[in-house]
Amino acid sequence: MSELRKRGLVTAVICTDPFLKLGRAQSRVFGVADLPLIVIPHPLGGISLEKVEGRAEVAIPEFVKLIMEHAR
């Protein structure tokens, strides 16, 4: 992901709330401190497919927004 971001591609990491701090730290370590992190509700494991899809529906508009901002 970091290499794609460094090459100028629109990228983001989708993570749940408990992993936000780790995601920010890792983006700095890999040299892409500006990497967008899209936060969705926790957890993902142990829930129904419908609930996972619901979480994806939260992330999709955020990623589309990133794409549109990059296209300008």
WOTAKA-V923409 format. One record per backbone hydrogen bond with DSSP energy under -1.0 kcal/mol. NH is the residue of the N-H (numbers start at 1). CO is the residue of the C=O. If there is no record, write none. Layout:
BEGIN
nh={NH	NH}
co={CO	CO}
END
This chain:
BEGIN
nh={5	6	7	8	9	13	15	17	19	20	23	24	25	26	27	28	29	30	31	32	35	38	40	52	53	54	55	56	57	59	60	63	64	65	66	67	68	69	70	71}
co={1	2	3	5	4	36	38	40	16	17	19	20	21	22	23	24	25	26	28	27	32	13	15	48	49	50	51	52	53	55	56	59	60	61	62	63	64	65	66	67}
END
